[in-house]
Amino acid sequence: MNTTANGSNLWVCSSLINASALKIGQTIGYSLILGFSLFGNSIIGLTVYKTPTLRKPINYLIANMAISDMLFPFFKTPLRLAEISSGGSWPTGGLLGQALCKLALYLTHVSFGVSSQSLVLIALDRYVAVVFPLRSPFISRKLFPFFILATWVVALAFFAPYMIVAKIDEGTQGTSCYLLLVTSCYFDWYGTFEESWPIENHYISSVHNV
């Protein structure tokens, strides 16, 4: 009996040590990602803004992509760090938790949408410049503000359903060591649209196709 009890205690202690090491590693990793991402993307935006020779449509698109890329570390990474510190649970519940959940999932996908569109526009501009060198630029100085605005409008509108279906859910998750009240953040397509369940498959396939 003593041998079995000692073995169980050693296993529990080893599991707790491994969990603590994993938590510390994840915290350090996400903190580095947050710092480098915010610093690097900020430098790109400021460099384009403060250097007159770089104020060209193509560079403004790069700066636009850098600004959109900051949404992910700014909104998602701090919440992820809070999740890690709370043992994988969503940081808070109630109205604040719902709002943070919706904003985090929505804006991180908007970031992806803006960056993707910016890359497409940069590729099209370079294609036209190489294949049709005598033609006027695809993205002129007069039109580039419109293109940049369009990337945000399209992304905000396309991912708007995420603001509706993103929710938090509280439930119990049992482990061998303790019973933890876990709050998770997820997309509730079925609960939101009920009989319109096929809309999830249609919307997800549209996102992947884009």
C-alpha positions in Angstrom: 0.0 0.0 0.0 2.8 2.4 0.9 4.6 1.7 -2.3 1.4 2.4 -4.3 0.7 5.6 -2.4 4.3 6.9 -2.8 4.1 6.1 -6.5 0.9 8.0 -6.8 2.3 11.0 -4.9 5.4 11.1 -7.1 3.2 11.0 -10.3 1.0 13.9 -9.0 4.1 16.0 -8.1 5.8 15.2 -11.4 2.6 16.2 -13.3 2.4 19.5 -11.3 6.0 20.3 -12.0 5.6 19.6 -15.7 2.4 21.8 -15.8 4.2 24.6 -14.0 7.2 24.4 -16.4 4.8 24.4 -19.4 3.0 27.4 -18.0 6.3 29.3 -17.5 7.5 28.4 -21.0 4.2 29.5 -22.6 4.2 32.8 -20.6 7.7 33.6 -21.7 7.0 32.6 -25.3 3.8 34.6 -25.6 5.4 37.6 -23.9 8.2 37.6 -26.4 5.8 37.3 -29.3 3.8 40.3 -27.9 6.8 42.5 -27.4 8.5 41.7 -30.7 5.3 41.9 -32.7 4.3 45.3 -31.3 7.8 46.7 -31.6 8.5 45.4 -35.1 5.2 46.4 -36.7 5.3 49.9 -35.0 8.8 50.5 -36.4 7.5 49.7 -39.9 4.6 52.1 -39.6 6.7 54.9 -38.1 9.4 54.5 -40.7 7.0 54.8 -43.6 5.3 57.8 -42.0 8.4 59.7 -41.1 10.5 59.0 -44.2 9.3 61.1 -47.2 11.1 58.9 -49.8 9.1 55.9 -48.5 5.7 57.5 -48.8 4.6 55.5 -51.8 1.4 53.6 -52.3 3.1 50.2 -52.1 4.8 51.1 -48.8 1.6 52.4 -47.4 0.1 49.0 -48.1 2.9 47.4 -46.2 2.3 49.8 -43.3 -1.4 49.0 -43.5 -0.5 45.3 -43.2 1.8 46.0 -40.2 -0.9 48.0 -38.4 -3.5 45.2 -39.0 -0.9 42.6 -37.7 -0.8 44.5 -34.4 -4.4 43.6 -33.7 -3.6 40.0 -32.9 -0.9 40.6 -30.3 -2.7 43.7 -28.9 -6.1 41.9 -28.3 -5.5 38.2 -28.4 -2.1 37.7 -26.8 -2.8 39.4 -23.4 -6.0 37.4 -23.1 -4.0 34.2 -23.9 -1.5 35.1 -21.2 -4.4 35.6 -18.8 -5.8 32.2 -19.8 -2.4 30.5 -19.1 -2.2 32.1 -15.7 -5.7 30.9 -14.8 -5.0 27.3 -15.9 -6.5 27.5 -19.3 -9.8 29.2 -18.3 -11.1 32.3 -20.0 -10.0 35.3 -17.9 -13.4 36.6 -16.9 -17.1 35.9 -17.3 -20.2 38.0 -17.4 -20.7 40.9 -19.8 -17.0 41.9 -19.7 -16.0 38.3 -20.6 -18.5 38.2 -23.4 -17.3 41.5 -24.8 -13.6 40.5 -24.6 -14.4 37.1 -26.2 -16.2 38.7 -29.1 -13.6 41.4 -29.7 -10.7 39.0 -29.4 -12.0 36.5 -31.9 -13.5 39.1 -34.2 -10.5 41.5 -34.4 -7.9 38.8 -34.8 -9.8 37.5 -37.8 -10.2 41.1 -39.1 -6.4 41.4 -38.8 -6.0 38.3 -41.0 -8.4 39.6 -43.5 -6.8 43.0 -43.8 -3.3 41.5 -44.1 -4.4 39.1 -46.8 -6.1 41.8 -48.9 -3.0 44.0 -48.5 -0.8 41.2 -49.8 -3.1 40.6 -52.8 -3.1 44.3 -53.7 0.7 44.4 -53.4 1.0 41.4 -55.7 -1.4 42.9 -58.2 0.5 46.2 -58.2 3.9 44.4 -58.8 2.3 42.2 -61.5 1.0 45.2 -63.4 4.4 47.1 -63.0 6.3 44.1 -64.4 4.0 42.9 -67.1 2.8 46.4 -68.3 5.7 48.7 -67.5 4.4 51.5 -69.7 1.0 51.7 -68.1 0.1 53.9 -65.1 0.5 52.2 -61.7 -2.3 49.9 -60.7 -2.5 51.7 -57.3 -2.0 55.4 -57.8 -1.4 58.1 -55.2 -5.0 59.2 -55.6 -6.5 55.7 -55.3 -4.4 54.1 -52.5 -6.4 55.7 -49.6 -9.5 54.1 -51.1 -7.8 50.7 -51.4 -6.6 50.8 -47.8 -10.0 51.8 -46.6 -11.6 49.0 -48.6 -9.4 46.4 -47.0 -10.7 47.4 -43.6 -14.4 47.7 -44.6 -14.4 44.4 -46.4 -12.7 42.6 -43.5 -14.9 44.2 -40.9 -18.0 43.3 -42.8 -16.9 39.8 -43.8 -16.2 38.7 -40.3 -19.1 40.6 -38.7 -20.9 37.3 -37.9 -18.1 36.4 -35.5 -19.4 39.2 -33.2 -22.7 37.3 -33.0 -21.6 33.7 -32.6 -18.6 34.2 -30.3 -19.6 33.3 -26.7 -18.2 32.1 -23.4 -19.5 29.0 -21.7 -18.9 27.9 -18.1 -18.7 24.2 -17.3 -16.9 21.8 -15.0 -13.9 19.9 -16.1 -12.8 17.1 -13.8 -9.1 16.1 -13.5 -7.4 13.5 -11.4 -6.1 16.3 -9.1 -9.0 18.7 -8.7 -12.3 20.0 -10.0 -11.9 23.2 -11.9 -14.6 25.6 -13.1 -13.5 26.3 -16.7 -14.7 29.2 -18.7 -14.1 28.8 -22.5 -14.5 31.1 -25.4 -15.8 29.6 -28.6 -18.0 30.1 -31.7 -21.6 29.0 -31.1 -22.9 28.6 -34.6 -25.7 26.1 -33.9 -27.0 27.9 -30.8 -27.1 31.2 -32.7 -28.7 30.1 -35.9 -30.6 27.0 -34.6 -32.5 25.6 -37.7 -30.1 27.4 -40.0 -27.2 25.0 -39.1 -26.0 24.6 -42.7 -25.0 28.2 -42.7 -22.0 27.3 -40.6 -20.6 25.0 -43.3 -21.4 27.5 -46.0 -19.7 30.3 -44.1 -16.6 28.3 -43.2 -16.2 27.1 -46.8 -16.4 30.7 -47.9 -13.7 31.8 -45.5 -11.4 29.0 -46.6 -12.0 29.7 -50.3 -11.1 33.4 -49.7 
